[in-house]
Amino acid sequence: MAGSLVAGEARIPVSALGAAEVLDAEEARAWRTYKADPRAFMLMRGCVPRAVRIEVTDPADPTPYVYLSSREPEALAAALESARTGAGD
């Protein structure tokens, strides 16, 4: 879907997403465990130590953020930022 983040069963328009935070292995573990919000959408792979946490800005959506394991979190964050800034054109 153009203009959307597709991850597992989730389909979220980039217009409903805020900033993407690249997480190193330590921060990713923290957001998987004691920092985790039970309302968050989390797509994790145990063998992938890094992740991206993306704020959900849609006030109608109770999901506070999306957590995605990623081998290339910088590239994912950059692609999301590009899609978000291009969505307003």
C-alpha positions in Angstrom: 0.0 0.0 0.0 1.5 3.3 -1.1 1.7 5.9 1.7 1.4 3.3 4.4 3.6 1.4 6.8 2.9 -2.3 6.3 4.3 -4.6 9.0 2.8 -8.0 9.7 -1.0 -7.5 10.0 -0.6 -3.7 10.6 -1.4 -1.2 7.8 -0.9 2.3 9.0 -1.0 5.5 6.8 2.3 7.4 7.2 0.1 10.5 7.9 -0.8 8.8 11.2 2.9 8.3 12.2 5.3 10.6 14.0 9.0 10.4 14.4 10.9 7.1 14.1 13.5 6.5 16.7 16.4 4.1 15.9 17.1 1.8 18.8 20.4 0.2 19.5 20.4 -3.3 21.0 20.3 -2.1 24.6 17.4 0.4 24.0 15.6 -2.1 21.9 15.7 -4.6 24.7 14.4 -2.0 27.1 11.4 -1.2 24.8 10.7 -4.9 24.5 10.6 -5.3 28.3 10.3 -2.8 31.1 9.6 0.3 28.9 7.0 -1.6 26.8 3.4 -0.3 26.6 0.9 -3.1 26.4 -1.1 -1.0 23.9 1.8 -0.8 21.4 2.0 -2.8 18.2 5.2 -4.9 18.4 6.7 -7.0 15.6 9.8 -8.6 17.0 12.4 -11.1 15.8 14.5 -12.6 18.5 17.6 -12.9 16.4 17.4 -9.2 15.4 18.8 -7.1 18.2 18.0 -3.6 16.9 14.7 -1.9 16.2 12.7 1.2 15.3 10.1 2.7 17.5 7.6 4.9 15.6 5.2 7.2 17.4 1.5 6.9 16.3 0.0 10.4 16.2 -3.6 9.6 15.2 -5.7 10.7 18.2 -8.4 8.1 17.3 -5.8 5.2 17.6 -5.1 4.0 21.1 -1.8 2.5 19.9 1.0 4.8 21.3 3.8 3.5 19.0 4.9 0.7 16.7 8.0 -1.3 17.6 9.7 -3.1 14.7 12.8 -5.3 14.8 15.0 -4.3 12.0 18.5 -5.3 10.7 18.7 -1.9 9.0 16.8 0.5 11.4 18.5 3.6 10.0 17.3 2.8 6.5 13.7 2.1 7.8 13.6 5.3 9.7 14.9 7.3 6.7 12.3 5.6 4.4 9.5 6.5 6.8 10.7 10.1 7.1 10.8 10.4 3.3 7.3 8.9 3.0 6.0 11.2 5.7 7.5 14.4 4.3 6.4 13.3 0.8 2.9 12.6 1.9 2.2 16.3 2.4 3.0 17.2 -1.2 
